[in-house]
Amino acid sequence: MTHTIAVRLGLFLIIAAVIDVALVGSEHMVFLGKELLDLIHLVAFWR
């Protein structure tokens, strides 16, 4: 992955998160953050 693609992908994800919070609210972002943390712990366990 080149730096250009990585930067564009990162900007897209940040913009998508900002739009999502602006339209829907931030309550579900906390839930998704907790679930992502659980997934990271699960993957680290199986590594």
Backbone torsions as a table, in degrees:
resi	resn	phi	psi	omega
1	MET	NA	127.4	179.8
2	THR	-79.9	165.5	-179.8
3	HIS	-63.6	-36.3	-179.5
4	THR	-63.7	-45.4	179.0
5	ILE	-64.6	-41.8	-179.7
6	ALA	-63.5	-41.4	179.3
7	VAL	-66.7	-44.3	179.0
8	ARG	-63.5	-42.0	178.2
9	LEU	-64.0	-42.1	177.4
10	GLY	-63.2	-43.9	177.9
11	LEU	-64.0	-40.0	177.8
12	PHE	-61.3	-43.9	-179.8
13	LEU	-65.7	-40.1	178.7
14	ILE	-66.1	-44.9	179.3
15	ILE	-63.9	-40.9	178.8
16	ALA	-62.9	-40.7	178.9
17	ALA	-66.4	-40.5	179.7
18	VAL	-65.3	-43.9	178.6
19	ILE	-64.0	-40.6	180.0
20	ASP	-62.9	-44.2	178.7
21	VAL	-66.4	-38.0	-179.3
22	ALA	-67.7	-37.4	-176.7
23	LEU	-85.2	-40.0	-171.7
24	VAL	-106.7	-36.4	-175.5
25	GLY	118.3	175.3	-173.6
26	SER	-104.6	4.1	-177.1
27	GLU	-64.3	-42.6	-178.4
28	HIS	-73.3	-22.6	178.2
29	MET	-66.6	-34.3	176.3
30	VAL	-65.4	-43.8	177.9
31	PHE	-60.7	-46.9	180.0
32	LEU	-64.0	-35.6	177.1
33	GLY	-64.3	-42.4	178.5
34	LYS	-65.6	-41.6	179.2
35	GLU	-66.4	-39.0	177.6
36	LEU	-63.5	-40.1	177.7
37	LEU	-63.8	-40.9	176.0
38	ASP	-62.0	-41.0	178.6
39	LEU	-63.9	-40.9	178.5
40	ILE	-63.1	-41.0	177.8
41	HIS	-65.1	-39.7	178.9
42	LEU	-64.6	-44.6	-179.9
43	VAL	-66.3	-39.1	178.4
44	ALA	-64.8	-34.5	178.7
45	PHE	-65.6	-43.3	-177.5
46	TRP	-78.6	-10.7	177.8
47	ARG	-74.4	NA	NA
